[in-house]
């Protein structure tokens, strides 16, 4: 899981690894709605920055086939980002695991993956969802 930092890990322009030991696995954050996922995504980026992973600043988008959204890996596989990308990498967007699996296959990733998720007490999660969608978004009284 850990090893000496590669030249590409040490040579990143903005985020340099702390020390000589870097993470040697792809780090995949699997989102669970209403569990603090945006905050956890930020924490994952911080971990990746300290341990030499690609994808801290160059956000790798992996989205599902929802209306008005493109499937990020298809764009990446054909574009500039695919040539610049190296492993290990961080996927910390809001993609579901099934779309991350498609990305891994499409991009032919070689490093093993470590999936990380975050859970929340079910009643608190449900109340958070109600307040977010009904009160905050639709302006209904609590």
Beta strands, then each sheet from edge to edge (+ up, - down):
strand 1: 2-4
strand 2: 21-23
strand 3: 26-30
strand 4: 90-91
strand 5: 113-117
sheet 1: 1+ 2-
sheet 2: 4+ 3+ 5+
end
